Amino acid sequence: MKLITAIIRETKLDQVREALIQNEIERITVSRVSGHGRQRGEEIYRGRKVVPNLIPKDQIGIAVNEAFVDITVNTIIEAAKSNPEEVKDPSS
């Protein structure tokens, strides 16, 4: 058994969940978290642009058997992409 944890944008949760279900991975845990990566969110507050320190995100936790580890990881990576060029394969 392996525990896979992924932190994704809130807007990608439904796409990731549907992709996991299509690959027969149906039991997941979702938590609301805050953080930031390379992207920065901008908000308008009282007519001024504000860049918040922490951006709301979703954390997904999935416990899978060894046979489903690669399928699960690849499914999450593909479904959570917002731009196909954004995530590069580290092995290439």
C-alpha positions, 0 to 999 in steps of 0.5 A: 500500500502506498499513500499518494498525496497531491496538491492541485488547484481548486479549479482542477479538482473535478477533472482529476476526480473524474479521471481517477474514477475512469481509471477505477480509482474511486476512494479519495480524501480531499482537504482544503489547504493554502499555499503557493507555487510558481503561480501568483494569484491577484485579487482586487481589494478596494480598487487595488491589486493585491497579491495574497501570500497564500492561494487556496488549493486542494490536497488529495490523498489516495491509498493504493496498491502497488499495481495502481501507483503509476496509474494514479500518479500519471492520471493526476498529472495529466488531469491537473495540467492547465497547459500541456507544456507546463509540466515536463517529464523529469526523466527526459 
